[in-house]
C-alpha cells in the first residue's frame, strides 16, 4: 500500500488538475469571450490580454511575500486560500463586468503566488531526496492533464461558433466553476505525513520538516533575499527565465499563430484546441515517464532528462519556424509573401506535432526543476519555489508584452537563446550538487 506521503502527492496533483482544468480553459478563451460580450454592446474597455498581463505581473511581485504567508498559514491552508480566489475569478465571467475583471486579475495574481509556493513547499515536505523526482513527475502528469481535458471541452463547446452567446458563456463558466470548486475541496483531504514515513526519525529531520511553518513572516522574507544571492540560485535563474518564455510561447503565442495561419482554412480555429490537447498529452506522458524513472534519475542525474527536453524543444522550434507564417503572432492579414514559410507549405499535422513536442519538452524542464529545488533547497523550499515562480512569471509577462510586436522568427530566436543558456546553467548546478554529495546546502555569495 502507498504511504501517506505518496497519497498526499496524488491528491495534490488531482486537486490541481481540477483547479487548472477550470482556470487554464477560462484563460485560454478569455479574450474570445470578452470580444463576444463586446459584440453585444457591453463590457466596453475590457481586455483579456490586459487581464493576463496584470495576473502575471502581480504574480511575479507577490512571490516575494508568498513565503511569509505560507510560514504563517502553512502550505495546505495557503493553497486553500489561493484556490478559493481562483474560483471567484472564474465566477466573474458568468456575468462579466470590467471592474470585476481587473480587480479579480490583481487578486488572482496574489492567489497564484500563494497557491504555487504552498504547493512547492508541501511537495517537498512529502518527499525525500530519493522520492522527489518521482513525486514531481506524478504531480506534473496529473496537473498537466488539465490541458488535455480543458482543450477538449472548449473544442466541443465552441465548434462552429464565431460568437459566444450569453447562454453558452454562462453554461461553460458554471461548469468550470463547479470543476474548480471540486479541486478546492479536495485540498482539505491533504494530511500531514507521519514523521516516521520515508525518513529516519531524527531530530534534525523533524526539525527540517516543519521549519518553514514555524518561522515568522519577516524571517521567511529575509530567507528569500539570502537565497536569491546564492550561486546556485543565480545560475538557476537563467533556467527559470527560459521556462517563463516557453510558457508564454505555448500558452499564448503558439495557439494564436495557428489560428492566424490562413493556409489551414476553416480548420484554423479548431486546430487551436486540438494542438492544445496534444500539448497536454505531451505534458502527461513526460510527467508520467519521468515520475516512473525517478530511480534512474537518482542514479544517472537529472541532466540526461534536461538534455532530452532540450533536443525536443529545439526540434519543435525549428518545425514551428518552417511551418508557420512569420507574422502569425500578430495578424492573419499578410501582405508580404516573405512572411510565409519558405521551406515547406504550412501543414496542420506538423502544427499538431509541435504542440505535442512543446508539452513533452516542458515536462522535462519543469519536473527536473521541481526535483532539483526540492533536493537542493529542502530546508528552504518555500523561498526557493517562490523565487522560481517570480522569475518564471516575470519573463512570461515580458513575453506577453513583446508577442504583440515581434515577428515569429524573432520570438523564436529569443526562446532559443534562453533555452541554450538555461540548459547549460541547469547542467552546472546539477554537476555542482552531485560532485559534492556529502555537502548539504548551497553556496552563499557575499
C-alpha positions in Angstrom: 0.0 0.0 0.0 1.1 3.5 -0.7 2.3 5.6 2.2 0.7 8.8 3.3 3.2 11.0 1.5 2.5 9.3 -1.8 -1.2 9.6 -1.3 -0.7 13.3 -0.5 1.1 13.8 -3.7 -1.6 12.1 -5.7 -4.4 14.1 -4.0 -2.3 17.3 -4.6 -2.0 16.5 -8.3 -5.7 15.7 -8.7 -6.7 18.9 -6.9 -4.5 21.0 -9.2 -5.8 19.0 -12.2 -9.4 20.2 -11.4 -8.5 23.7 -10.5 -6.4 24.3 -13.6 -8.8 22.5 -15.9 -11.1 25.3 -15.0 -8.6 28.2 -14.9 -6.5 27.2 -18.0 -9.7 26.8 -20.0 -11.0 30.1 -18.7 -7.8 31.9 -19.5 -7.5 30.4 -23.0 -11.0 31.5 -24.1 -10.9 34.8 -22.1 -10.2 37.1 -24.9 -12.6 35.3 -27.3 -15.4 35.5 -24.7 -14.7 39.2 -24.0 -14.9 40.0 -27.7 -18.2 38.3 -27.9 -19.6 40.2 -24.9 -18.4 43.4 -26.6 -20.3 42.4 -29.7 -23.4 42.5 -27.6 -22.6 46.2 -26.8 -21.4 45.5 -23.3 -18.1 45.4 -21.5 -16.5 48.5 -23.0 -12.8 48.9 -22.1 -12.3 45.2 -21.0 -9.4 43.2 -22.5 -8.3 39.6 -21.9 -4.7 40.5 -22.8 -4.6 43.2 -20.2 -6.1 40.9 -17.7 -3.4 38.3 -18.3 -0.7 40.9 -18.2 -2.0 42.1 -14.8 -2.1 38.5 -13.4 1.5 37.6 -14.4 2.9 41.0 -13.2 1.2 40.8 -9.8 2.1 37.1 -9.6 5.8 37.9 -10.1 5.9 40.6 -7.4 3.7 38.7 -4.9 6.2 35.8 -4.9 8.4 37.8 -2.6 5.8 37.8 0.1 4.3 34.4 -0.6 6.8 32.5 1.7 5.7 34.7 4.6 2.1 33.8 4.0 3.0 30.1 3.8 5.1 30.4 7.0 2.1 31.8 8.9 -0.8 29.8 7.4 1.0 26.6 6.5 1.2 25.0 3.0 -2.2 23.4 2.9 -4.2 26.4 4.2 -2.3 28.7 1.9 -3.3 26.6 -1.1 -6.9 26.6 0.0 -6.9 30.4 0.2 -5.4 30.7 -3.2 -7.8 28.1 -4.7 -10.8 30.0 -3.4 -9.7 33.1 -5.2 -9.3 31.1 -8.4 -13.0 30.1 -8.1 -14.0 33.7 -7.6 -12.1 34.8 -10.7 -13.8 32.2 -12.8 -17.2 33.3 -11.5 -16.5 36.8 -12.8 -17.2 35.6 -16.4 -20.7 34.3 -15.7 -21.9 38.0 -15.6 -18.7 39.9 -16.6 -18.0 43.5 -15.5 -14.9 45.4 -16.4 -14.1 46.5 -12.8 -14.6 42.9 -11.5 -12.3 41.5 -14.3 -9.4 43.8 -13.3 -9.8 43.6 -9.6 -10.1 39.8 -10.0 -6.9 39.8 -12.0 -5.0 41.5 -9.3 -6.4 39.2 -6.6 -5.6 36.2 -8.8 -2.0 37.2 -9.2 -1.7 37.3 -5.4 -3.5 34.0 -5.1 -1.3 32.3 -7.7 1.8 33.2 -5.7 0.4 31.8 -2.5 -1.0 28.7 -4.2 2.1 27.7 -6.1 4.5 28.5 -3.3 2.4 26.4 -0.9 2.3 23.6 -3.5 6.1 23.6 -3.8 6.6 23.6 0.0 4.0 20.8 0.5 5.5 18.6 -2.2 9.0 19.0 -0.7 7.7 18.2 2.8 6.2 15.0 1.5 9.3 13.9 -0.4 12.8 12.7 0.3 15.9 13.2 -1.9 15.2 9.7 -3.3 11.4 10.3 -4.0 11.4 14.0 -5.0 11.9 13.1 -8.7 9.2 10.5 -8.7 6.8 12.8 -6.8 7.5 15.7 -9.1 6.7 13.6 -12.1 3.4 12.2 -10.6 2.3 15.7 -9.7 3.2 17.2 -13.0 1.5 14.4 -15.0 -1.8 14.8 -13.0 -1.7 18.6 -13.1 -0.9 18.7 -16.8 -4.0 16.6 -17.5 -5.9 19.9 -17.2 -4.6 21.0 -20.6 -6.0 17.9 -22.2 -9.4 18.0 -20.6 -9.8 21.8 -20.9 -8.9 22.0 -24.6 -11.2 19.1 -25.5 -14.0 20.8 -23.6 -13.5 24.1 -25.5 -13.3 22.2 -28.8 -16.7 20.5 -28.1 -18.5 23.6 -26.8 -17.2 26.2 -29.3 -17.1 24.3 -32.6 -18.9 26.1 -35.3 -19.5 29.3 -33.2 -17.9 32.5 -34.3 -19.5 34.5 -31.4 -20.1 33.1 -28.0 -23.6 33.9 -26.9 -24.6 34.6 -23.3 -26.3 31.2 -22.8 -23.2 29.3 -24.0 -20.9 31.5 -21.9 -22.9 31.1 -18.7 -23.2 27.3 -19.3 -19.4 27.0 -19.8 -18.3 29.1 -16.9 -20.8 27.5 -14.5 -19.3 24.1 -15.4 -15.7 25.5 -14.9 -16.7 27.0 -11.6 -18.0 23.6 -10.3 -14.8 21.9 -11.5 -12.7 24.5 -9.7 -14.7 24.1 -6.5 -14.2 20.3 -6.6 -10.4 20.8 -6.8 -10.5 23.3 -3.9 -12.5 20.9 -1.7 -10.0 18.1 -2.5 -7.2 20.1 -0.9 -8.9 19.5 2.5 -8.1 15.8 2.1 -4.4 16.5 2.4 -2.9 15.4 5.7 0.4 15.9 7.5 2.5 12.8 7.0 3.8 10.8 9.9 7.3 11.7 10.9 8.4 8.1 10.6 7.4 7.8 6.9 10.1 8.0 4.2 12.6 9.5 6.6 14.7 8.3 9.5 13.1 9.6 12.7 15.8 12.0 13.8 15.5 15.3 15.5 17.2 17.1 12.5 14.7 15.6 10.0 11.8 16.5 12.1 13.1 20.0 12.6 13.6 20.4 8.8 10.1 19.1 8.0 8.5 21.8 10.0 10.9 24.7 10.0 9.0 26.7 7.3 5.7 26.6 9.0 7.2 27.7 12.4 9.3 30.6 11.3 7.9 34.1 11.2 6.9 36.0 8.1 9.8 38.5 8.4 12.3 35.7 8.7 10.8 34.0 5.7 11.2 37.1 3.6 14.8 37.5 4.7 15.5 33.9 3.7 14.2 34.7 0.2 16.7 37.5 -0.1 19.5 35.4 1.2 18.6 32.5 -1.1 18.5 34.9 -4.1 22.2 35.7 -3.5 23.4 32.1 -3.7 25.5 30.9 -6.6 23.1 28.0 -7.4 20.0 30.2 -7.4 21.6 32.9 -9.6 22.5 30.2 -12.2 19.1 28.5 -11.9 17.5 31.9 -12.5 18.5 31.6 -16.2 16.7 28.3 -16.5 13.7 29.7 -14.6 13.6 32.6 -17.1 13.6 30.1 -20.0 10.6 28.2 -18.5 8.7 31.5 -18.4 9.5 32.4 -22.0 8.5 28.9 -23.3 5.3 29.1 -21.1 4.4 32.3 -23.0 5.1 30.6 -26.3 3.0 27.5 -25.8 0.2 29.1 -23.7 -0.3 32.3 -25.7 1.7 32.7 -28.9 1.5 29.3 -30.5 -2.3 29.0 -30.4 -2.6 32.5 -31.9 -0.1 31.6 -34.7 -2.2 28.5 -35.6 -5.4 30.5 -35.6 -3.9 33.2 -37.8 -2.5 30.8 -40.4 -4.7 31.1 -43.4 -3.3 28.0 -45.1 -5.3 25.9 -42.5 -8.5 27.4 -43.9 -11.7 26.8 -41.9 -9.9 24.4 -39.6 -7.5 27.1 -38.2 -9.6 27.9 -35.1 -10.4 24.3 -34.2 -6.7 23.4 -34.6 -6.0 25.6 -31.6 -8.0 23.2 -29.3 -6.6 20.1 -31.0 -2.9 21.3 -30.7 -3.6 22.3 -27.1 -4.9 18.8 -26.4 -1.8 17.2 -27.9 0.3 19.7 -25.8 -1.4 18.4 -22.7 -0.8 14.8 -23.9 2.9 15.6 -24.1 2.9 17.0 -20.6 1.1 14.0 -19.2 3.4 11.4 -21.0 6.5 13.3 -20.0 5.4 13.7 -16.3 4.4 10.1 -16.0 7.6 8.8 -17.7 9.9 10.9 -15.6 8.0 10.0 -12.4 8.4 6.3 -13.1 12.0 6.8 -13.9 12.8 8.5 -10.6 15.3 5.8 -9.6 17.1 6.1 -12.9 17.4 9.9 -12.4 18.8 9.4 -8.9 21.4 7.0 -10.3 22.4 8.9 -13.5 21.4 12.5 -12.6 18.8 14.9 -13.9 20.9 16.2 -16.8 20.0 13.4 -19.3 16.3 14.3 -18.9 17.1 18.0 -19.4 19.2 17.2 -22.5 16.3 15.2 -23.9 14.0 18.2 -23.3 16.5 20.5 -24.9 16.5 18.3 -28.1 12.7 18.0 -28.1 12.2 21.8 -27.8 14.9 22.7 -30.4 13.2 20.3 -32.8 9.8 22.0 -32.1 11.2 25.5 -32.5 12.7 24.6 -35.9 9.5 23.0 -37.1 7.4 26.0 -36.0 9.8 28.3 -37.8 9.5 26.5 -41.1 5.7 25.7 -40.8 4.0 28.9 -39.7 3.9 32.5 -41.2 6.3 34.9 -39.5 3.6 37.4 -39.0 1.2 34.9 -37.4 1.7 36.0 -33.8 0.4 39.5 -34.7 -2.2 39.2 -37.5 -3.7 36.8 -40.0 -3.6 39.5 -42.7 -0.3 39.1 -44.6 0.6 41.5 -47.3 4.3 40.4 -47.8 4.9 37.0 -49.2 8.2 36.8 -47.4 6.4 36.4 -44.2 5.1 33.0 -45.3 7.1 29.8 -44.6 9.7 29.4 -47.2 10.8 25.8 -46.7 7.5 23.9 -46.5 3.9 24.6 -47.0 2.0 25.1 -43.7 0.9 21.6 -42.6 -1.7 21.0 -39.9 -0.2 17.7 -38.9 3.2 19.4 -38.2 1.4 22.1 -36.2 -0.2 19.5 -34.0 3.1 17.6 -33.7 4.8 20.8 -32.5 2.1 21.2 -29.8 2.9 17.7 -28.5 6.7 18.4 -28.6 6.2 21.7 -26.7 4.4 19.8 -24.0 6.8 17.0 -23.8 9.8 19.3 -23.5 8.1 21.5 -21.0 7.5 18.5 -18.7 11.2 17.7 -18.9 12.3 21.1 -17.6 9.6 21.6 -15.0 9.8 18.1 -13.4 13.5 18.4 -13.1 13.5 21.9 -11.8 11.0 20.8 -9.1 13.2 17.8 -8.3 16.3 19.9 -8.0 14.7 22.6 -5.9 13.2 20.0 -3.6 16.5 18.3 -3.2 19.0 21.1 -3.1 16.8 23.6 -1.0 14.9 21.1 1.1 15.2 23.3 4.2 14.1 26.4 2.3 11.6 25.0 -0.1 9.0 27.9 0.2 11.5 30.7 -0.6 13.1 28.6 -3.4 9.9 27.9 -5.2 8.8 31.5 -4.7 12.0 32.7 -6.5 11.3 30.1 -9.2 7.8 31.4 -9.8 8.9 35.0 -9.5 11.5 34.7 -12.3 9.2 32.5 -14.4 6.2 34.8 -14.2 8.4 37.9 -14.9 9.8 36.5 -18.1 6.3 35.2 -19.1 4.9 38.7 -18.6 7.7 40.2 -20.7 6.9 37.6 -23.4 3.3 38.5 -23.5 4.3 42.1 -23.9 6.7 41.7 -26.9 4.5 39.0 -28.5 2.2 41.7 -29.9 5.1 43.4 -31.7 7.7 40.9 -32.8 7.5 38.5 -35.7 7.6 34.8 -35.1 11.3 34.4 -36.1 12.5 37.0 -33.5 10.4 35.4 -30.8 11.8 32.0 -31.6 15.3 33.4 -31.5 14.8 34.8 -28.0 13.5 31.5 -26.8 16.3 29.5 -28.4 19.0 31.7 -26.8 17.5 31.3 -23.4 17.0 27.6 -24.0 20.7 27.1 -24.6 21.7 29.3 -21.7 19.2 27.9 -19.3 20.1 24.3 -20.1 23.8 25.0 -19.6 23.0 26.7 -16.3 21.0 23.7 -15.1 23.8 21.4 -16.0 26.3 23.5 -14.0 24.1 23.4 -10.8 23.4 19.7 -11.2 27.1 18.9 -11.6 27.9 21.1 -8.6 25.4 19.3 -6.4 26.4 15.8 -7.5 30.2 16.5 -7.3 29.8 17.2 -3.5 27.2 14.6 -2.4 28.1 15.0 1.2 27.5 18.7 1.1 24.2 19.9 2.4 23.0 23.3 1.3 24.4 25.8 -1.2 27.0 28.5 -1.7 26.4 31.9 -0.2 27.7 34.9 -2.2 28.8 37.8 0.0 
